[in-house]
Amino acid sequence: MRNTHTNGPWQTFESCSETFIISAGDPATADTVAKVWHAKYHPTRAQLIAAAPELLATLIELEKLFAPLVCGPNGECPGLTRGEMAIIAARSAITKAGV
């Protein structure tokens, strides 16, 4: 496993009671993104991690699409309405992801 970023899409792969998050494709040739082995990690958490690249890309597109409609043409959201708060939360998550 390398310490460099592997672009999505990712998928999960079960082997020897461990869950691996791998780049999409043949598990025999795919890059391992992460190995989930500790008991506190449930396979559904691994599936969520594996879906992260697609979730982030979709969130970015939704923010681009809806921010002008919800927050106005200048893109500034004071955070008063539910829609504005959702856009602010989306922007916060995108920033947290380092994008």
Gaussian input, Z-matrix of N, CA and C with variables (Angstrom, degrees):
# hf/3-21g

backbone

0 1
 N
 C     1     B1
 C     2     B2     1     A1
 N     3     B3     2     A2     1     D1
 C     4     B4     3     A3     2     D2
 C     5     B5     4     A4     3     D3
 N     6     B6     5     A5     4     D4
 C     7     B7     6     A6     5     D5
 C     8     B8     7     A7     6     D6
 N     9     B9     8     A8     7     D7
 C    10    B10     9     A9     8     D8
 C    11    B11    10    A10     9     D9
 N    12    B12    11    A11    10    D10
 C    13    B13    12    A12    11    D11
 C    14    B14    13    A13    12    D12
 N    15    B15    14    A14    13    D13
 C    16    B16    15    A15    14    D14
 C    17    B17    16    A16    15    D15
 N    18    B18    17    A17    16    D16
 C    19    B19    18    A18    17    D17
 C    20    B20    19    A19    18    D18
 N    21    B21    20    A20    19    D19
 C    22    B22    21    A21    20    D20
 C    23    B23    22    A22    21    D21
 N    24    B24    23    A23    22    D22
 C    25    B25    24    A24    23    D23
 C    26    B26    25    A25    24    D24
 N    27    B27    26    A26    25    D25
 C    28    B28    27    A27    26    D26
 C    29    B29    28    A28    27    D27
 N    30    B30    29    A29    28    D28
 C    31    B31    30    A30    29    D29
 C    32    B32    31    A31    30    D30
 N    33    B33    32    A32    31    D31
 C    34    B34    33    A33    32    D32
 C    35    B35    34    A34    33    D33
 N    36    B36    35    A35    34    D34
 C    37    B37    36    A36    35    D35
 C    38    B38    37    A37    36    D36
 N    39    B39    38    A38    37    D37
 C    40    B40    39    A39    38    D38
 C    41    B41    40    A40    39    D39
 N    42    B42    41    A41    40    D40
 C    43    B43    42    A42    41    D41
 C    44    B44    43    A43    42    D42
 N    45    B45    44    A44    43    D43
 C    46    B46    45    A45    44    D44
 C    47    B47    46    A46    45    D45
 N    48    B48    47    A47    46    D46
 C    49    B49    48    A48    47    D47
 C    50    B50    49    A49    48    D48
 N    51    B51    50    A50    49    D49
 C    52    B52    51    A51    50    D50
 C    53    B53    52    A52    51    D51
 N    54    B54    53    A53    52    D52
 C    55    B55    54    A54    53    D53
 C    56    B56    55    A55    54    D54
 N    57    B57    56    A56    55    D55
 C    58    B58    57    A57    56    D56
 C    59    B59    58    A58    57    D57
 N    60    B60    59    A59    58    D58
 C    61    B61    60    A60    59    D59
 C    62    B62    61    A61    60    D60
 N    63    B63    62    A62    61    D61
 C    64    B64    63    A63    62    D62
 C    65    B65    64    A64    63    D63
 N    66    B66    65    A65    64    D64
 C    67    B67    66    A66    65    D65
 C    68    B68    67    A67    66    D66
 N    69    B69    68    A68    67    D67
 C    70    B70    69    A69    68    D68
 C    71    B71    70    A70    69    D69
 N    72    B72    71    A71    70    D70
 C    73    B73    72    A72    71    D71
 C    74    B74    73    A73    72    D72
 N    75    B75    74    A74    73    D73
 C    76    B76    75    A75    74    D74
 C    77    B77    76    A76    75    D75
 N    78    B78    77    A77    76    D76
 C    79    B79    78    A78    77    D77
 C    80    B80    79    A79    78    D78
 N    81    B81    80    A80    79    D79
 C    82    B82    81    A81    80    D80
 C    83    B83    82    A82    81    D81
 N    84    B84    83    A83    82    D82
 C    85    B85    84    A84    83    D83
 C    86    B86    85    A85    84    D84
 N    87    B87    86    A86    85    D85
 C    88    B88    87    A87    86    D86
 C    89    B89    88    A88    87    D87
 N    90    B90    89    A89    88    D88
 C    91    B91    90    A90    89    D89
 C    92    B92    91    A91    90    D90
 N    93    B93    92    A92    91    D91
 C    94    B94    93    A93    92    D92
 C    95    B95    94    A94    93    D93
 N    96    B96    95    A95    94    D94
 C    97    B97    96    A96    95    D95
 C    98    B98    97    A97    96    D96
 N    99    B99    98    A98    97    D97
 C   100   B100    99    A99    98    D98
 C   101   B101   100   A100    99    D99
 N   102   B102   101   A101   100   D100
 C   103   B103   102   A102   101   D101
 C   104   B104   103   A103   102   D102
 N   105   B105   104   A104   103   D103
 C   106   B106   105   A105   104   D104
 C   107   B107   106   A106   105   D105
 N   108   B108   107   A107   106   D106
 C   109   B109   108   A108   107   D107
 C   110   B110   109   A109   108   D108
 N   111   B111   110   A110   109   D109
 C   112   B112   111   A111   110   D110
 C   113   B113   112   A112   111   D111
 N   114   B114   113   A113   112   D112
 C   115   B115   114   A114   113   D113
 C   116   B116   115   A115   114   D114
 N   117   B117   116   A116   115   D115
 C   118   B118   117   A117   116   D116
 C   119   B119   118   A118   117   D117
 N   120   B120   119   A119   118   D118
 C   121   B121   120   A120   119   D119
 C   122   B122   121   A121   120   D120
 N   123   B123   122   A122   121   D121
 C   124   B124   123   A123   122   D122
 C   125   B125   124   A124   123   D123
 N   126   B126   125   A125   124   D124
 C   127   B127   126   A126   125   D125
 C   128   B128   127   A127   126   D126
 N   129   B129   128   A128   127   D127
 C   130   B130   129   A129   128   D128
 C   131   B131   130   A130   129   D129
 N   132   B132   131   A131   130   D130
 C   133   B133   132   A132   131   D131
 C   134   B134   133   A133   132   D132
 N   135   B135   134   A134   133   D133
 C   136   B136   135   A135   134   D134
 C   137   B137   136   A136   135   D135
 N   138   B138   137   A137   136   D136
 C   139   B139   138   A138   137   D137
 C   140   B140   139   A139   138   D138
 N   141   B141   140   A140   139   D139
 C   142   B142   141   A141   140   D140
 C   143   B143   142   A142   141   D141
 N   144   B144   143   A143   142   D142
 C   145   B145   144   A144   143   D143
 C   146   B146   145   A145   144   D144
 N   147   B147   146   A146   145   D145
 C   148   B148   147   A147   146   D146
 C   149   B149   148   A148   147   D147
 N   150   B150   149   A149   148   D148
 C   151   B151   150   A150   149   D149
 C   152   B152   151   A151   150   D150
 N   153   B153   152   A152   151   D151
 C   154   B154   153   A153   152   D152
 C   155   B155   154   A154   153   D153
 N   156   B156   155   A155   154   D154
 C   157   B157   156   A156   155   D155
 C   158   B158   157   A157   156   D156
 N   159   B159   158   A158   157   D157
 C   160   B160   159   A159   158   D158
 C   161   B161   160   A160   159   D159
 N   162   B162   161   A161   160   D160
 C   163   B163   162   A162   161   D161
 C   164   B164   163   A163   162   D162
 N   165   B165   164   A164   163   D163
 C   166   B166   165   A165   164   D164
 C   167   B167   166   A166   165   D165
 N   168   B168   167   A167   166   D166
 C   169   B169   168   A168   167   D167
 C   170   B170   169   A169   168   D168
 N   171   B171   170   A170   169   D169
 C   172   B172   171   A171   170   D170
 C   173   B173   172   A172   171   D171
 N   174   B174   173   A173   172   D172
 C   175   B175   174   A174   173   D173
 C   176   B176   175   A175   174   D174
 N   177   B177   176   A176   175   D175
 C   178   B178   177   A177   176   D176
 C   179   B179   178   A178   177   D177
 N   180   B180   179   A179   178   D178
 C   181   B181   180   A180   179   D179
 C   182   B182   181   A181   180   D180
 N   183   B183   182   A182   181   D181
 C   184   B184   183   A183   182   D182
 C   185   B185   184   A184   183   D183
 N   186   B186   185   A185   184   D184
 C   187   B187   186   A186   185   D185
 C   188   B188   187   A187   186   D186
 N   189   B189   188   A188   187   D187
 C   190   B190   189   A189   188   D188
 C   191   B191   190   A190   189   D189
 N   192   B192   191   A191   190   D190
 C   193   B193   192   A192   191   D191
 C   194   B194   193   A193   192   D192
 N   195   B195   194   A194   193   D193
 C   196   B196   195   A195   194   D194
 C   197   B197   196   A196   195   D195
 N   198   B198   197   A197   196   D196
 C   199   B199   198   A198   197   D197
 C   200   B200   199   A199   198   D198
 N   201   B201   200   A200   199   D199
 C   202   B202   201   A201   200   D200
 C   203   B203   202   A202   201   D201
 N   204   B204   203   A203   202   D202
 C   205   B205   204   A204   203   D203
 C   206   B206   205   A205   204   D204
 N   207   B207   206   A206   205   D205
 C   208   B208   207   A207   206   D206
 C   209   B209   208   A208   207   D207
 N   210   B210   209   A209   208   D208
 C   211   B211   210   A210   209   D209
 C   212   B212   211   A211   210   D210
 N   213   B213   212   A212   211   D211
 C   214   B214   213   A213   212   D212
 C   215   B215   214   A214   213   D213
 N   216   B216   215   A215   214   D214
 C   217   B217   216   A216   215   D215
 C   218   B218   217   A217   216   D216
 N   219   B219   218   A218   217   D217
 C   220   B220   219   A219   218   D218
 C   221   B221   220   A220   219   D219
 N   222   B222   221   A221   220   D220
 C   223   B223   222   A222   221   D221
 C   224   B224   223   A223   222   D222
 N   225   B225   224   A224   223   D223
 C   226   B226   225   A225   224   D224
 C   227   B227   226   A226   225   D225
 N   228   B228   227   A227   226   D226
 C   229   B229   228   A228   227   D227
 C   230   B230   229   A229   228   D228
 N   231   B231   230   A230   229   D229
 C   232   B232   231   A231   230   D230
 C   233   B233   232   A232   231   D231
 N   234   B234   233   A233   232   D232
 C   235   B235   234   A234   233   D233
 C   236   B236   235   A235   234   D234
 N   237   B237   236   A236   235   D235
 C   238   B238   237   A237   236   D236
 C   239   B239   238   A238   237   D237
 N   240   B240   239   A239   238   D238
 C   241   B241   240   A240   239   D239
 C   242   B242   241   A241   240   D240
 N   243   B243   242   A242   241   D241
 C   244   B244   243   A243   242   D242
 C   245   B245   244   A244   243   D243
 N   246   B246   245   A245   244   D244
 C   247   B247   246   A246   245   D245
 C   248   B248   247   A247   246   D246
 N   249   B249   248   A248   247   D247
 C   250   B250   249   A249   248   D248
 C   251   B251   250   A250   249   D249
 N   252   B252   251   A251   250   D250
 C   253   B253   252   A252   251   D251
 C   254   B254   253   A253   252   D252
 N   255   B255   254   A254   253   D253
 C   256   B256   255   A255   254   D254
 C   257   B257   256   A256   255   D255
 N   258   B258   257   A257   256   D256
 C   259   B259   258   A258   257   D257
 C   260   B260   259   A259   258   D258
 N   261   B261   260   A260   259   D259
 C   262   B262   261   A261   260   D260
 C   263   B263   262   A262   261   D261
 N   264   B264   263   A263   262   D262
 C   265   B265   264   A264   263   D263
 C   266   B266   265   A265   264   D264
 N   267   B267   266   A266   265   D265
 C   268   B268   267   A267   266   D266
 C   269   B269   268   A268   267   D267
 N   270   B270   269   A269   268   D268
 C   271   B271   270   A270   269   D269
 C   272   B272   271   A271   270   D270
 N   273   B273   272   A272   271   D271
 C   274   B274   273   A273   272   D272
 C   275   B275   274   A274   273   D273
 N   276   B276   275   A275   274   D274
 C   277   B277   276   A276   275   D275
 C   278   B278   277   A277   276   D276
 N   279   B279   278   A278   277   D277
 C   280   B280   279   A279   278   D278
 C   281   B281   280   A280   279   D279
 N   282   B282   281   A281   280   D280
 C   283   B283   282   A282   281   D281
 C   284   B284   283   A283   282   D282
 N   285   B285   284   A284   283   D283
 C   286   B286   285   A285   284   D284
 C   287   B287   286   A286   285   D285
 N   288   B288   287   A287   286   D286
 C   289   B289   288   A288   287   D287
 C   290   B290   289   A289   288   D288
 N   291   B291   290   A290   289   D289
 C   292   B292   291   A291   290   D290
 C   293   B293   292   A292   291   D291
 N   294   B294   293   A293   292   D292
 C   295   B295   294   A294   293   D293
 C   296   B296   295   A295   294   D294

   B1=1.4419
   B2=1.5289
   B3=1.3328
   B4=1.4531
   B5=1.5246
   B6=1.3167
   B7=1.4634
   B8=1.5244
   B9=1.3270
   B10=1.4541
   B11=1.5178
   B12=1.3398
   B13=1.4608
   B14=1.5225
   B15=1.3047
   B16=1.4592
   B17=1.5154
   B18=1.3227
   B19=1.4580
   B20=1.5152
   B21=1.3445
   B22=1.4589
   B23=1.5068
   B24=1.3023
   B25=1.4581
   B26=1.5259
   B27=1.3304
   B28=1.4560
   B29=1.5170
   B30=1.3154
   B31=1.4573
   B32=1.5185
   B33=1.3282
   B34=1.4587
   B35=1.5156
   B36=1.3232
   B37=1.4502
   B38=1.5238
   B39=1.3346
   B40=1.4663
   B41=1.5301
   B42=1.3422
   B43=1.4581
   B44=1.5204
   B45=1.3011
   B46=1.4670
   B47=1.5281
   B48=1.3091
   B49=1.4667
   B50=1.5169
   B51=1.3188
   B52=1.4512
   B53=1.5217
   B54=1.3057
   B55=1.4539
   B56=1.5148
   B57=1.3121
   B58=1.4528
   B59=1.5221
   B60=1.3104
   B61=1.4550
   B62=1.5206
   B63=1.3194
   B64=1.4555
   B65=1.5280
   B66=1.3366
   B67=1.4463
   B68=1.5227
   B69=1.3138
   B70=1.4632
   B71=1.5251
   B72=1.2897
   B73=1.4540
   B74=1.5112
   B75=1.2997
   B76=1.4567
   B77=1.5301
   B78=1.3494
   B79=1.4705
   B80=1.5274
   B81=1.3188
   B82=1.4603
   B83=1.5267
   B84=1.3311
   B85=1.4609
   B86=1.5203
   B87=1.3240
   B88=1.4636
   B89=1.5205
   B90=1.3286
   B91=1.4626
   B92=1.5205
   B93=1.3279
   B94=1.4633
   B95=1.5149
   B96=1.3315
   B97=1.4566
   B98=1.5212
   B99=1.3245
   B100=1.4647
   B101=1.5213
   B102=1.3095
   B103=1.4566
   B104=1.5198
   B105=1.3188
   B106=1.4568
   B107=1.5218
   B108=1.3108
   B109=1.4611
   B110=1.5089
   B111=1.3045
   B112=1.4597
   B113=1.5242
   B114=1.3099
   B115=1.4660
   B116=1.5244
   B117=1.3300
   B118=1.4637
   B119=1.5245
   B120=1.3257
   B121=1.4585
   B122=1.5155
   B123=1.2644
   B124=1.4632
   B125=1.5288
   B126=1.3223
   B127=1.4645
   B128=1.5225
   B129=1.3237
   B130=1.4647
   B131=1.5182
   B132=1.3209
   B133=1.4594
   B134=1.5208
   B135=1.3127
   B136=1.4615
   B137=1.5228
   B138=1.3330
   B139=1.4603
   B140=1.5258
   B141=1.3297
   B142=1.4598
   B143=1.5237
   B144=1.3265
   B145=1.4628
   B146=1.5277
   B147=1.3166
   B148=1.4596
   B149=1.5284
   B150=1.3289
   B151=1.4686
   B152=1.5327
   B153=1.3213
   B154=1.4659
   B155=1.5264
   B156=1.3261
   B157=1.4661
   B158=1.5290
   B159=1.3350
   B160=1.4656
   B161=1.5195
   B162=1.3285
   B163=1.4664
   B164=1.5229
   B165=1.3207
   B166=1.4580
   B167=1.5231
   B168=1.3152
   B169=1.4664
   B170=1.5257
   B171=1.3234
   B172=1.4646
   B173=1.5173
   B174=1.3239
   B175=1.4595
   B176=1.5274
   B177=1.3238
   B178=1.4591
   B179=1.5259
   B180=1.3274
   B181=1.4668
   B182=1.5220
   B183=1.3306
   B184=1.4653
   B185=1.5287
   B186=1.3327
   B187=1.4645
   B188=1.5190
   B189=1.3394
   B190=1.4626
   B191=1.5291
   B192=1.3213
   B193=1.4633
   B194=1.5226
   B195=1.3271
   B196=1.4623
   B197=1.5268
   B198=1.3188
   B199=1.4688
   B200=1.5253
   B201=1.3334
   B202=1.4712
   B203=1.5323
   B204=1.3155
   B205=1.4643
   B206=1.5176
   B207=1.3300
   B208=1.4661
   B209=1.5219
   B210=1.3201
   B211=1.4597
   B212=1.5186
   B213=1.3000
   B214=1.4498
   B215=1.5122
   B216=1.3324
   B217=1.4555
   B218=1.5275
   B219=1.3239
   B220=1.4649
   B221=1.5203
   B222=1.3381
   B223=1.4587
   B224=1.5115
   B225=1.3195
   B226=1.4686
   B227=1.5194
   B228=1.3297
   B229=1.4603
   B230=1.5257
   B231=1.3225
   B232=1.4643
   B233=1.5261
   B234=1.3446
   B235=1.4566
   B236=1.5081
   B237=1.3227
   B238=1.4541
   B239=1.5265
   B240=1.3050
   B241=1.4603
   B242=1.5169
   B243=1.3157
   B244=1.4649
   B245=1.5238
   B246=1.3337
   B247=1.4655
   B248=1.5108
   B249=1.3379
   B250=1.4646
   B251=1.5269
   B252=1.3127
   B253=1.4643
   B254=1.5298
   B255=1.3307
   B256=1.4593
   B257=1.5296
   B258=1.3219
   B259=1.4710
   B260=1.5259
   B261=1.3251
   B262=1.4698
   B263=1.5298
   B264=1.3191
   B265=1.4695
   B266=1.5241
   B267=1.3237
   B268=1.4679
   B269=1.5207
   B270=1.3250
   B271=1.4768
   B272=1.5216
   B273=1.3122
   B274=1.4501
   B275=1.5313
   B276=1.3355
   B277=1.4670
   B278=1.5233
   B279=1.3224
   B280=1.4647
   B281=1.5273
   B282=1.3266
   B283=1.4585
   B284=1.5324
   B285=1.3367
   B286=1.4647
   B287=1.5279
   B288=1.3370
   B289=1.4692
   B290=1.5238
   B291=1.3388
   B292=1.4610
   B293=1.5048
   B294=1.3168
   B295=1.4619
   B296=1.4993
   A1=107.93
   A2=115.51
   A3=120.76
   A4=110.78
   A5=116.24
   A6=121.12
   A7=111.42
   A8=116.81
   A9=121.36
   A10=108.88
   A11=115.48
   A12=120.37
   A13=110.47
   A14=116.14
   A15=122.62
   A16=107.64
   A17=116.48
   A18=120.31
   A19=110.99
   A20=115.78
   A21=121.19
   A22=110.22
   A23=119.13
   A24=124.57
   A25=112.27
   A26=114.60
   A27=122.19
   A28=109.05
   A29=115.88
   A30=121.84
   A31=108.24
   A32=116.49
   A33=120.07
   A34=109.49
   A35=115.27
   A36=122.56
   A37=107.20
   A38=117.05
   A39=122.14
   A40=109.39
   A41=115.98
   A42=120.55
   A43=108.84
   A44=117.62
   A45=123.00
   A46=111.82
   A47=117.45
   A48=124.00
   A49=113.60
   A50=117.54
   A51=121.67
   A52=108.23
   A53=116.38
   A54=121.71
   A55=108.18
   A56=116.33
   A57=122.03
   A58=108.20
   A59=116.34
   A60=121.42
   A61=104.79
   A62=116.13
   A63=120.81
   A64=110.00
   A65=115.05
   A66=118.57
   A67=107.16
   A68=116.64
   A69=120.94
   A70=110.14
   A71=115.00
   A72=120.79
   A73=111.12
   A74=115.41
   A75=122.42
   A76=109.60
   A77=118.75
   A78=120.20
   A79=113.56
   A80=117.64
   A81=120.13
   A82=112.05
   A83=117.80
   A84=120.55
   A85=113.36
   A86=117.80
   A87=120.95
   A88=111.45
   A89=116.15
   A90=121.45
   A91=109.17
   A92=116.43
   A93=120.35
   A94=108.18
   A95=116.19
   A96=121.46
   A97=109.41
   A98=117.09
   A99=121.77
   A100=108.96
   A101=115.54
   A102=121.29
   A103=107.03
   A104=116.26
   A105=121.79
   A106=107.09
   A107=117.18
   A108=119.60
   A109=113.61
   A110=118.75
   A111=121.10
   A112=109.87
   A113=116.62
   A114=121.88
   A115=112.94
   A116=118.07
   A117=119.02
   A118=112.33
   A119=117.78
   A120=120.41
   A121=109.74
   A122=115.18
   A123=122.03
   A124=107.59
   A125=119.29
   A126=120.24
   A127=114.32
   A128=118.31
   A129=118.41
   A130=111.17
   A131=117.91
   A132=119.84
   A133=110.01
   A134=117.02
   A135=120.71
   A136=110.25
   A137=116.91
   A138=120.05
   A139=110.50
   A140=117.43
   A141=120.78
   A142=110.19
   A143=116.91
   A144=120.64
   A145=109.80
   A146=117.14
   A147=121.26
   A148=111.68
   A149=116.89
   A150=121.05
   A151=112.19
   A152=117.93
   A153=121.41
   A154=114.32
   A155=121.36
   A156=118.70
   A157=113.19
   A158=116.40
   A159=119.60
   A160=111.19
   A161=117.26
   A162=120.62
   A163=111.00
   A164=116.70
   A165=120.31
   A166=110.80
   A167=117.84
   A168=120.70
   A169=111.09
   A170=116.73
   A171=120.84
   A172=111.22
   A173=117.64
   A174=121.75
   A175=110.76
   A176=116.93
   A177=120.90
   A178=110.24
   A179=117.42
   A180=120.69
   A181=111.89
   A182=117.20
   A183=120.55
   A184=111.28
   A185=116.38
   A186=119.53
   A187=109.87
   A188=117.64
   A189=121.33
   A190=111.30
   A191=115.66
   A192=120.79
   A193=112.23
   A194=117.15
   A195=120.83
   A196=115.28
   A197=119.34
   A198=120.16
   A199=112.31
   A200=119.54
   A201=117.91
   A202=112.83
   A203=117.96
   A204=120.90
   A205=112.13
   A206=115.86
   A207=121.40
   A208=111.51
   A209=116.78
   A210=120.91
   A211=113.50
   A212=117.84
   A213=120.22
   A214=111.98
   A215=117.24
   A216=121.50
   A217=114.09
   A218=118.18
   A219=119.72
   A220=112.95
   A221=117.95
   A222=122.53
   A223=115.64
   A224=117.67
   A225=119.78
   A226=110.18
   A227=115.72
   A228=122.02
   A229=108.74
   A230=117.77
   A231=118.05
   A232=112.91
   A233=118.30
   A234=120.68
   A235=114.31
   A236=117.32
   A237=120.33
   A238=113.22
   A239=116.87
   A240=119.77
   A241=110.22
   A242=116.08
   A243=121.15
   A244=111.11
   A245=115.55
   A246=120.31
   A247=112.14
   A248=116.25
   A249=120.05
   A250=110.85
   A251=116.59
   A252=119.65
   A253=110.95
   A254=116.94
   A255=120.61
   A256=110.99
   A257=116.76
   A258=120.43
   A259=109.85
   A260=117.40
   A261=121.11
   A262=110.11
   A263=117.56
   A264=121.36
   A265=110.62
   A266=117.10
   A267=120.83
   A268=110.14
   A269=116.46
   A270=119.85
   A271=110.72
   A272=117.60
   A273=121.40
   A274=111.57
   A275=116.41
   A276=120.60
   A277=111.02
   A278=117.00
   A279=120.52
   A280=109.69
   A281=117.17
   A282=121.35
   A283=111.09
   A284=116.20
   A285=120.84
   A286=111.35
   A287=116.01
   A288=120.72
   A289=112.49
   A290=116.06
   A291=119.56
   A292=114.08
   A293=116.99
   A294=120.20
   A295=109.64
   D1=134.65
   D2=-178.84
   D3=-96.63
   D4=159.86
   D5=177.71
   D6=-98.17
   D7=31.55
   D8=177.95
   D9=-115.30
   D10=159.07
   D11=-178.98
   D12=-71.45
   D13=135.01
   D14=174.33
   D15=-112.25
   D16=119.22
   D17=-179.45
   D18=-64.82
   D19=150.34
   D20=176.71
   D21=-73.72
   D22=176.99
   D23=4.83
   D24=-76.35
   D25=154.00
   D26=177.37
   D27=-115.80
   D28=164.34
   D29=175.44
   D30=-148.27
   D31=165.35
   D32=177.17
   D33=-98.92
   D34=153.72
   D35=-178.71
   D36=-144.47
   D37=124.22
   D38=-179.37
   D39=-96.07
   D40=132.40
   D41=177.99
   D42=-156.76
   D43=129.00
   D44=175.58
   D45=53.62
   D46=45.71
   D47=178.63
   D48=62.72
   D49=20.18
   D50=176.50
   D51=-122.73
   D52=152.70
   D53=176.64
   D54=-109.08
   D55=125.68
   D56=177.17
   D57=-108.81
   D58=141.25
   D59=170.84
   D60=-104.04
   D61=119.55
   D62=-173.18
   D63=-126.34
   D64=161.05
   D65=172.27
   D66=-67.59
   D67=146.59
   D68=-174.81
   D69=-59.72
   D70=144.73
   D71=179.81
   D72=132.55
   D73=-162.08
   D74=-179.22
   D75=-67.64
   D76=120.84
   D77=-179.15
   D78=-55.83
   D79=-25.36
   D80=-179.53
   D81=-72.81
   D82=-24.74
   D83=-177.07
   D84=-117.77
   D85=-6.68
   D86=-176.08
   D87=-74.47
   D88=152.01
   D89=173.95
   D90=-74.46
   D91=138.34
   D92=174.72
   D93=-82.36
   D94=122.27
   D95=178.29
   D96=-85.73
   D97=-42.21
   D98=-179.99
   D99=-159.45
   D100=156.68
   D101=175.31
   D102=-120.67
   D103=125.07
   D104=-179.22
   D105=-106.27
   D106=111.23
   D107=-175.90
   D108=-126.17
   D109=-19.08
   D110=-176.30
   D111=-73.76
   D112=144.08
   D113=-175.24
   D114=-59.55
   D115=-26.43
   D116=-177.70
   D117=-70.86
   D118=-16.44
   D119=-179.94
   D120=-90.81
   D121=120.57
   D122=178.80
   D123=-92.86
   D124=148.91
   D125=179.73
   D126=-53.56
   D127=-31.25
   D128=179.07
   D129=-67.67
   D130=-30.44
   D131=174.56
   D132=-66.35
   D133=-39.55
   D134=176.64
   D135=-62.88
   D136=-38.56
   D137=178.49
   D138=-65.33
   D139=-37.65
   D140=177.36
   D141=-64.81
   D142=-43.94
   D143=177.20
   D144=-61.21
   D145=-42.47
   D146=179.77
   D147=-63.25
   D148=-30.34
   D149=179.97
   D150=-83.23
   D151=-6.98
   D152=-173.59
   D153=-54.22
   D154=-45.41
   D155=-179.29
   D156=-59.70
   D157=-42.16
   D158=179.52
   D159=-70.24
   D160=-38.76
   D161=177.65
   D162=-61.82
   D163=-43.97
   D164=179.96
   D165=-65.29
   D166=-45.14
   D167=179.43
   D168=-60.63
   D169=-41.52
   D170=178.51
   D171=-66.58
   D172=-41.64
   D173=178.83
   D174=-61.31
   D175=-41.77
   D176=178.29
   D177=-62.26
   D178=-45.32
   D179=179.78
   D180=-64.79
   D181=-41.45
   D182=178.48
   D183=-64.33
   D184=-40.33
   D185=178.51
   D186=-62.63
   D187=-43.61
   D188=178.74
   D189=-62.26
   D190=-39.14
   D191=-177.44
   D192=-72.65
   D193=-47.10
   D194=-171.14
   D195=-92.11
   D196=-23.52
   D197=-178.16
   D198=-56.63
   D199=-45.49
   D200=179.00
   D201=-64.77
   D202=-30.96
   D203=-179.94
   D204=-76.03
   D205=-39.24
   D206=-175.37
   D207=-85.59
   D208=-41.77
   D209=-171.70
   D210=-101.54
   D211=-8.52
   D212=-178.37
   D213=100.20
   D214=170.14
   D215=-173.86
   D216=-66.12
   D217=-25.25
   D218=-179.68
   D219=-81.62
   D220=-11.49
   D221=176.80
   D222=80.94
   D223=-0.57
   D224=179.76
   D225=-85.40
   D226=128.49
   D227=-179.82
   D228=-116.01
   D229=114.94
   D230=177.06
   D231=-73.15
   D232=-12.44
   D233=176.43
   D234=85.01
   D235=27.73
   D236=-176.86
   D237=-89.63
   D238=-35.74
   D239=-177.96
   D240=-99.30
   D241=166.23
   D242=178.09
   D243=-60.67
   D244=-40.92
   D245=178.53
   D246=-63.21
   D247=-43.58
   D248=178.79
   D249=-64.62
   D250=-40.68
   D251=178.36
   D252=-64.19
   D253=-36.63
   D254=177.90
   D255=-65.99
   D256=-41.38
   D257=177.66
   D258=-64.23
   D259=-42.81
   D260=178.49
   D261=-61.95
   D262=-42.01
   D263=178.39
   D264=-64.93
   D265=-40.76
   D266=178.33
   D267=-62.68
   D268=-45.04
   D269=179.25
   D270=-62.98
   D271=-37.88
   D272=177.85
   D273=-63.45
   D274=-43.36
   D275=179.08
   D276=-66.35
   D277=-39.60
   D278=178.61
   D279=-64.07
   D280=-42.99
   D281=177.43
   D282=-62.68
   D283=-42.27
   D284=179.21
   D285=-60.93
   D286=-33.14
   D287=178.81
   D288=-74.98
   D289=-7.02
   D290=177.36
   D291=84.90
   D292=19.71
   D293=-179.19
   D294=-100.91

